[in-house]
């Protein structure tokens, strides 16, 4: 992740506050300047993203398949309720004698209350948990279940930060999170966990804003996280059917007292005033992109009236917890960082071939950023699962793993009695029963430390020889998934110009930016007229 320090010296001097102390900024951290408060100005009519620099024309050969340019889609209403059949770890704490077990329950989220019901008794919950701003769900992890299976588990924790001496830097104080587990729930489906986390985060926005006035810290800090979340629906040939992007601004503050904070973004309404301020202070122009804030959804601690009058985001932040300060949708007119093409060839009733190609976008700005944690998932029918399993050396079964290069051509000869072969040009791929899919994982794209060119497409090929009696399901219409993240806000170009704090203690300010992408791909099913398929590996360019 990319961290940038914000120094509020100029604007604090104008407000009559003491200047900022000299900070030891580590290598790779860039300080940002602040801006003065904004009066009522006439809004400048512009698009969501305005680049004041000269635009670079991109050749048509670098463009992906045809993209349906559509206006901004309406955002779905926030889901703050729902019910899910899940597993509850019972009892909550570990026993000194005996072990814990998974108990099937039904979890319902009603407003700001989490209710837990018995599986067959839905008349009244046996446990209710009122949500608090300090509640957080951990990252989903795989945990062992009965008969060797695994489930996706998350833990609800009460997170509180404490000030401790830093072990890495002597003489400094850092804020360390300490989580107290409340419950642990799990589900065999990762989509159920995703829906629960999304509804939970939306429900936290309904909580009332509260902050104690008698708070003191030895070291004040402010953290701002900006996330671009993009959901894409595409076809197998790479055509974009629908795109939906939004920006999430999260805030975490450790401030003494009850100060008022102001967050200044690269809002198009503030463009003229910011440029005039930089010229008067003889500072270089550091903001080249401006965004239009519209249909903003703020946290309850934000003064909405002030924003409507002067576009100033003023608020009293919650203490020592990460909360979503605001969110707003943006138009997605930029190319996607990764282009995906998939096709499922059904050559006969007993031979199926899956081909996947991932291409890195060659647009000038997109090419310089690394795509991290690239994961592609292709669902497999339950009747095909035995084809992806092989016996271990001693006992049990394991999934067939992928091979690369010349090894992929001889995978059939190495695996006797195998009806499945998987070959990839980069990364690893195998069948994972936790997702009921063939999962292809790549740590980074483009992979620079290799003989393969950075712009070469990465491919996956999976060939299945169905045994007699096992045919292609007629109603099988798979939908694949692709996920990855980038350590920069590529979609919106949202930039934090300043974070102003009306407090005598000058806090350290940090900004973290990243973009999250999630594709849903409707795979094209092709039935060639004739011609056998050679079982060879992926060709490397």
RABELFEN-V38180 format. One line per field, one symbol per residue. phi: phi as a letter, one per 40 degrees, with the letter a starting at -180 (. if undefined). A space follows every 10 residues. Layout:
# RABELFEN-V38180
phi->???
This chain:
# RABELFEN-V38180
phi->.cbbcbbbcc cccccgcccc ccbccccgbb cbcbbccbcc bccccaccbb bccccbcbcc cccccdbccb cccccccccb aibacbbbcb ccbcccbgbc acbcbbbbbb gbbbbbbccb bbcaccabbc cbcccacccd bcbcbcfgcb bcbbbcbccb cbcbccccbc gbbbbbcbbb cbabbaacbc cccccccccc ccccccccca acccbbbcbc abbbbbbcbb bbbbcccgcc cabababbbb babbbcgbcc bbbbbccccc cccccccccc cfbccbbbbb bbcafcbccc cccccccccb fccbabcccf acbccaaacb cbbccccbbb bbabcbcacb abbbbbbbbc cccdccccbc cbfcbbbbcb ccccddccbb cccbagbacc ccbbfccccb ccccbcfcbb bbbbcagbaa cbccbfacbb bbcabcccca ccdcccccbb bbbbbccdgb bcccccbcbc bbbabbcacc ccfcbccabc bcacccccbb bbbabbbabb bcccbbbcca hcbccbcccb c
